[in-house]
Amino acid sequence: MTDREANRFSARAARYAKVGANVGGAAARFAAQQLTGGRTSARDATNAAALAKALGGLKGPLMKVAQLMATIPDLLPPEYADELSKLQSDAPPMGAAFVKRRMQAELGPDWQKRFKSFDLKPAAAASLGQVHRAVAPDGAPLACKLQYPDMKSAVEADLKQLDILFAIHRRFEPVIDTTEAAKEIGARVREELDYAREAKHAALYRFMLAGAPLVRTPGVRADLSTERLLTMDWLDGEKLLSFKSAPIEVRNRIGAAMFTAWWLPFSRFGVIHGDPHLGNYSVFEQGEGINLLDYGCIRIFPPKFVGGVVDLYRGLQTDDEARIVHAYETWGFKGLKKDVIDTLNIWARFIYGPLLEDRIRSVADGVEPGKYGRREAFTVHQALKTKGPVTVPREFVFLDRAAVGLGAVFLHLGAELNYHRMFEEALGNFQLERLAADQAAALAKAGLA
């Protein structure tokens, strides 16, 4: 074993030990409280804060997954969700010498000659990698997303330990069976390590949003990209939160752009961006629209799943119980009784609420951004306690995450829009067969077929 291999092995072993201690300790405390009947909001809050502090210190993929878990209503006790949602994807950046070695590993010893300039200081550092500004030989500005070393091992270590938390949750909070959710989270986080796939996702979105002037997507430089390096056009923009006090027409335009970027690809092609994190987009030209910057967490749905989403929407519009039940069955719910359906409809009416009312409105009046959906999730949880466990299909994880995450963005903006008319426009003359054909064509165009 070389010195470098030994160092990597030691780092990986140390990470397993540290992650195991932090997560295992939190799980043990949670289990002990359940067994002794000692759970209280105050004690949960103390343990949640300690866990968030430990995960924040680790950085890396575990923190990313923890943030993801916090956005899925009822997946974690509310005290834990509140604390984990505060974590920031802000990993310590790689130094200049290390960046040079990483770039050489990806593009070869003459890598610097392939750029007119390359800034060794990162423009942004996140959980799985960091972004560097560069300039192409033709003068075009570039964004180079470089993955941290040994991320595959780190992800597997973190996901293994997260299984402990899911197992504890299933044992003591059996209202929602999280088995499928755990599988979905693992699959999507592993996909985020494959930058070659992310390049195809970027091409897919460039195709799907070609006719949407409010949303800009970057082109990919295939000759400067690998499985762990993704080079795209640099898109200038400002942070969304800097527009919180902008005139209402500007905030509404940004909100409309966000709606288009997420729901038009879903309703026309069955594809959704599963990570509406504030760092994944920026605002261009003083609020004329948004730049969609990151394509690691993309979910491609079977066409029939999208059909179920439309069926539930139409069923709720007309109180058509048969169509509502058909939608749930399409998604994979089995043996649903009327009282369970009524309970699921509480959450469905919350998610679809802004879409069902043909009027200009805020997305949720009087709700704090960090607590969007919590009250409804608690109501569903309490109602299901007497009705037995419900296994939620894995596809729901990122659909719910997108809906709740975007709702929080609209709350931050204070946007007042007619969400119903925007959704109807996105649906168009919805036909399942046409969506299937359009999806197949789009995936083939992006090299994802």
C-alpha positions in Angstrom: 0.0 0.0 0.0 1.4 3.4 -1.0 1.6 6.3 1.4 -1.2 8.0 -0.5 -3.4 4.9 -0.4 -2.7 4.5 3.3 -3.6 8.1 3.9 -6.9 7.7 2.0 -7.6 4.5 3.9 -7.0 6.1 7.2 -9.2 9.1 6.3 -12.0 6.8 5.3 -11.7 4.7 8.4 -11.7 7.8 10.6 -14.8 9.1 8.8 -16.6 5.8 9.4 -15.8 6.0 13.1 -16.7 9.6 13.4 -20.0 9.3 11.5 -20.9 6.2 13.4 -20.2 7.8 16.8 -22.3 10.9 16.0 -25.2 9.2 14.4 -25.1 6.2 16.6 -25.1 8.3 19.7 -28.1 10.3 18.6 -30.0 7.1 17.6 -29.1 5.5 21.0 -30.4 8.5 22.9 -33.6 8.6 20.8 -34.2 4.9 21.3 -33.6 5.1 25.1 -36.1 7.9 25.4 -38.7 5.9 23.5 -38.2 2.8 25.6 -38.4 4.6 28.8 -41.3 6.9 27.8 -39.0 9.9 28.3 -39.4 11.7 25.0 -40.2 15.4 25.5 -40.1 18.4 23.1 -37.4 20.0 25.2 -35.2 16.8 25.3 -35.7 16.2 21.6 -34.7 19.8 20.9 -31.5 19.4 22.9 -30.5 16.1 21.2 -31.4 17.6 17.8 -29.2 20.6 18.3 -26.3 18.3 19.3 -26.8 16.1 16.2 -27.0 19.1 13.9 -23.7 20.4 15.5 -22.0 17.1 14.9 -23.2 16.8 11.3 -22.2 20.4 10.6 -18.7 19.6 11.7 -18.5 16.6 9.4 -19.6 18.5 6.3 -19.6 16.3 3.2 -22.5 14.1 1.9 -24.0 13.3 5.3 -24.8 16.9 5.8 -26.4 17.1 2.4 -28.6 14.1 3.1 -29.5 15.5 6.5 -30.7 18.7 4.8 -32.7 16.6 2.4 -34.3 14.6 5.2 -35.3 17.8 6.9 -37.3 19.0 3.9 -39.5 15.8 3.8 -42.5 16.3 6.1 -42.9 13.7 8.8 -39.7 11.8 8.0 -38.1 13.1 11.2 -39.5 14.4 14.5 -40.1 18.2 14.1 -37.4 19.2 16.5 -34.8 17.3 14.4 -36.2 18.7 11.1 -36.0 22.3 12.5 -32.3 21.9 13.4 -31.1 20.0 10.4 -32.8 22.4 8.0 -30.4 25.1 9.4 -27.3 23.3 8.2 -25.4 25.0 5.4 -23.6 23.1 2.5 -20.4 24.9 3.2 -17.5 22.4 3.2 -13.9 23.6 3.8 -12.5 24.2 0.3 -9.5 22.3 -1.2 -6.3 24.4 -1.2 -4.6 25.5 -4.4 -2.0 22.6 -4.5 -4.7 20.0 -4.0 -6.8 21.6 -6.7 -3.9 21.3 -9.1 -3.5 17.6 -8.4 -7.2 17.0 -8.7 -7.4 18.8 -12.1 -4.4 16.9 -13.3 -6.0 13.6 -12.3 -9.1 14.6 -14.4 -7.6 16.3 -17.5 -4.0 15.3 -17.6 -0.6 17.0 -16.9 -1.2 19.8 -19.4 -4.6 20.7 -18.0 -3.8 24.4 -17.5 -3.1 24.8 -21.2 -6.7 24.0 -21.9 -7.9 27.2 -20.2 -7.0 30.8 -20.9 -7.1 31.2 -17.1 -8.2 29.2 -14.1 -8.9 30.6 -10.6 -7.5 28.1 -8.1 -9.5 29.8 -5.3 -13.1 28.3 -5.4 -16.0 30.6 -6.1 -18.2 28.3 -4.1 -17.7 25.2 -1.9 -20.5 22.7 -1.2 -21.0 19.2 0.2 -19.7 17.1 -2.7 -17.4 19.4 -4.5 -16.4 23.0 -5.3 -16.8 25.4 -8.2 -14.0 27.4 -9.8 -14.2 30.2 -12.3 -12.2 29.8 -15.5 -11.9 31.3 -19.0 -11.9 29.2 -22.1 -9.4 29.8 -24.9 -12.1 31.6 -26.9 -12.7 34.0 -23.9 -15.9 32.4 -22.7 -16.4 32.4 -18.9 -16.7 28.9 -17.4 -17.7 27.3 -14.2 -15.7 24.2 -13.3 -17.3 21.9 -10.7 -14.6 19.7 -9.2 -15.6 16.8 -7.0 -13.7 16.3 -3.7 -11.6 13.1 -3.6 -12.9 9.8 -2.3 -16.5 10.9 -2.3 -17.9 7.5 -3.2 -16.5 6.0 0.0 -17.7 8.9 2.0 -21.2 8.7 0.6 -21.4 4.9 1.3 -20.2 5.5 4.9 -22.7 8.2 5.5 -25.7 6.3 3.9 -24.9 3.2 6.0 -25.1 5.2 9.2 -28.2 7.0 8.1 -29.9 3.6 7.8 -29.6 3.5 11.6 -31.7 6.6 11.9 -34.3 5.3 9.5 -34.5 1.9 11.3 -35.0 3.7 14.7 -37.7 5.8 13.1 -39.5 2.8 11.7 -39.4 1.0 15.0 -40.7 3.7 17.2 -42.7 5.9 14.7 -44.4 3.3 12.5 -47.1 5.6 11.1 -45.1 6.2 8.0 -42.9 3.4 6.6 -39.7 5.1 5.4 -38.2 2.0 3.7 -38.9 3.3 0.2 -37.8 6.8 1.1 -34.5 5.5 2.3 -33.9 3.7 -1.0 -34.8 6.8 -3.0 -32.5 9.1 -1.0 -29.6 6.6 -1.4 -30.2 6.3 -5.2 -30.3 10.0 -5.8 -27.3 10.9 -3.7 -25.2 8.2 -5.5 -26.3 9.7 -8.8 -25.0 13.1 -7.7 -21.5 11.6 -7.7 -21.6 11.0 -11.5 -20.9 14.3 -13.2 -21.1 12.6 -16.6 -24.8 11.9 -15.8 -25.2 15.4 -14.5 -23.9 16.8 -17.8 -26.7 14.9 -19.5 -29.2 16.3 -17.0 -28.0 19.8 -17.9 -28.5 19.0 -21.6 -32.0 17.7 -20.9 -33.0 20.9 -19.1 -31.5 23.0 -21.8 -33.8 21.1 -24.3 -36.9 21.2 -22.1 -36.7 24.9 -21.2 -35.5 26.1 -24.6 -38.8 28.1 -25.0 -38.8 29.6 -21.5 -37.1 33.0 -21.6 -37.5 33.5 -17.8 -35.1 30.6 -17.2 -31.5 30.3 -18.4 -29.6 27.0 -18.5 -25.8 26.6 -19.0 -24.2 24.8 -21.9 -21.8 22.0 -21.0 -18.1 21.8 -22.3 -17.8 18.0 -22.9 -14.1 18.3 -23.8 -13.4 19.7 -20.3 -15.6 17.4 -18.3 -15.2 13.9 -16.8 -17.1 11.8 -14.3 -15.7 14.0 -11.5 -15.3 17.3 -13.3 -18.2 19.2 -14.9 -17.4 22.3 -16.9 -20.3 24.6 -17.9 -20.9 28.1 -19.1 -20.6 30.6 -16.2 -24.0 32.4 -15.7 -23.8 35.7 -13.9 -26.5 36.4 -11.3 -27.4 37.6 -7.8 -28.7 35.7 -4.8 -32.5 35.4 -4.6 -32.6 36.7 -1.0 -31.2 40.0 -2.2 -34.6 40.6 -3.9 -36.8 40.1 -0.9 -37.4 43.9 -0.8 -37.7 44.4 -4.5 -40.9 45.8 -6.1 -43.7 43.2 -6.1 -43.7 42.9 -9.9 -40.0 41.9 -9.8 -40.6 39.3 -7.0 -43.6 38.0 -8.9 -41.5 37.6 -12.1 -38.8 35.7 -10.2 -41.6 33.5 -8.7 -43.1 32.8 -12.1 -39.6 31.8 -13.4 -39.1 29.4 -10.5 -42.5 27.9 -11.1 -41.7 27.4 -14.8 -38.3 25.9 -14.1 -39.8 23.2 -11.9 -43.3 22.4 -13.1 -43.1 22.8 -16.9 -40.5 20.0 -17.2 -42.6 17.8 -14.9 -45.9 18.3 -16.6 -44.6 18.1 -20.1 -41.7 15.6 -19.8 -42.1 13.9 -16.4 -38.8 15.3 -15.0 -38.3 17.3 -11.9 -35.4 19.1 -10.2 -35.3 17.6 -6.8 -33.3 20.3 -5.0 -34.8 23.8 -4.9 -31.9 24.9 -2.6 -31.1 28.6 -2.7 -27.6 27.9 -3.9 -28.8 26.1 -7.0 -30.0 29.1 -8.9 -29.4 32.8 -9.2 -31.3 35.9 -10.5 -30.2 37.6 -13.7 -30.5 41.2 -14.9 -32.1 42.7 -11.8 -35.0 40.2 -11.7 -35.7 39.4 -15.3 -35.4 35.7 -14.6 -33.4 32.9 -13.0 -30.3 30.9 -13.8 -30.7 27.2 -13.1 -27.2 26.2 -12.0 -27.0 22.6 -10.6 -28.3 19.4 -12.1 -27.1 16.7 -9.7 -30.5 15.9 -8.1 -32.9 15.2 -11.0 -35.8 12.7 -10.9 -37.2 11.2 -14.1 -40.7 9.7 -13.4 -42.6 7.0 -15.2 -45.3 8.7 -17.3 -48.0 6.9 -15.4 -46.8 8.6 -12.1 -47.3 12.0 -13.8 -50.7 10.8 -14.9 -51.5 10.1 -11.2 -50.5 13.6 -10.3 -52.9 15.1 -12.9 -55.7 12.7 -11.8 -55.4 13.7 -8.2 -55.4 17.4 -9.2 -58.5 16.9 -11.3 -60.1 14.7 -8.6 -59.6 17.3 -5.9 -61.0 20.0 -8.2 -64.3 18.2 -8.7 -64.4 16.1 -5.5 -64.3 13.0 -7.7 -63.5 10.3 -5.1 -63.0 7.6 -7.7 -60.4 9.6 -9.5 -58.6 10.4 -6.3 -58.4 6.8 -5.3 -57.3 5.8 -8.8 -54.5 8.4 -8.5 -53.2 6.9 -5.2 -53.5 3.3 -6.7 -51.5 4.4 -9.8 -48.7 5.5 -7.5 -48.6 2.2 -5.7 -50.7 2.6 -2.6 -52.5 -0.6 -1.8 -55.5 -1.6 0.2 -56.4 1.9 1.1 -59.5 2.4 3.3 -61.7 5.4 3.2 -60.3 6.9 6.5 -56.7 6.5 5.3 -57.7 8.2 1.9 -59.3 11.1 3.8 -56.1 11.5 5.8 -53.9 11.4 2.8 -56.1 14.0 1.2 -55.2 16.4 4.0 -51.6 16.5 2.7 -52.8 16.4 -0.9 -55.0 19.5 -0.4 -52.1 21.3 1.2 -49.7 20.5 -1.7 -52.3 21.3 -4.4 -54.0 24.2 -2.5 -52.4 27.1 -4.4 -53.1 25.3 -7.7 -56.8 24.7 -7.0 -57.8 28.3 -6.4 -58.2 30.5 -9.5 -57.1 33.7 -7.9 -54.0 35.8 -7.2 -52.7 34.7 -3.8 -49.6 34.1 -1.7 -48.6 30.4 -1.5 -49.5 30.2 2.2 -50.5 33.3 4.1 -48.9 33.8 7.5 -46.6 30.7 7.4 -42.9 31.0 8.2 -40.6 29.7 5.4 -38.9 27.2 7.7 -42.2 25.7 8.9 -44.1 25.4 5.6 -46.0 22.2 5.6 -45.2 21.2 9.2 -48.7 21.7 10.6 -50.3 19.6 7.9 -47.6 16.9 8.3 -48.3 16.8 12.0 -52.1 16.5 11.4 -51.5 13.6 9.0 -49.2 11.9 11.4 -51.6 12.1 14.3 -54.5 10.9 12.1 -52.5 7.9 10.8 -51.5 6.8 14.3 -54.8 4.9 14.7 -54.9 3.6 11.2 -51.7 1.6 10.8 -48.5 2.2 8.9 -48.6 3.6 5.3 -45.7 2.9 2.9 -45.1 6.0 0.8 -43.9 5.3 -2.7 -40.3 6.3 -3.2 -41.2 8.7 -6.1 -42.9 11.0 -3.5 -39.6 11.9 -1.8 -38.4 14.4 -4.4 -41.9 15.5 -5.6 -42.8 16.5 -2.1 -39.4 18.0 -1.6 -39.8 20.2 -4.7 -43.3 21.3 -3.7 -42.4 22.2 -0.2 -39.0 23.7 -1.1 -40.6 25.9 -3.8 -43.3 26.9 -1.5 -40.6 28.2 0.9 -39.0 30.2 -2.0 -42.4 31.8 -2.8 -42.8 32.7 0.9 -39.3 34.2 1.0 -40.2 36.3 -2.0 -43.7 37.2 -0.8 -44.8 36.4 -4.4 -48.5 36.9 -5.2 -49.4 34.9 -8.3 -52.2 32.9 -9.8 -50.7 29.5 -9.4 -53.8 27.8 -10.8 -53.5 29.5 -14.2 -49.7 28.9 -14.3 -50.2 25.2 -13.6 -53.0 24.9 -16.2 -50.7 26.6 -18.7 -47.9 24.1 -17.9 -50.3 21.2 -18.3 -51.6 22.4 -21.6 -53.8 19.8 -23.2 -52.4 17.0 -21.1 -52.3 13.6 -22.7 -50.4 10.7 -21.1 -49.4 9.2 -24.5 -48.0 12.5 -25.7 -46.0 13.0 -22.5 -44.5 9.5 -22.9 -43.5 10.3 -26.4 -42.1 13.7 -25.5 -40.2 12.3 -22.6 -38.6 9.5 -24.7 -37.6 12.1 -27.3 -36.1 14.4 -24.7 -34.1 11.6 -23.0 -32.8 10.4 -26.3 -31.7 14.0 -27.2 -29.8 14.3 -23.9 -28.2 10.8 -24.2 -30.2 9.4 -21.2 -32.4 6.9 -23.1 
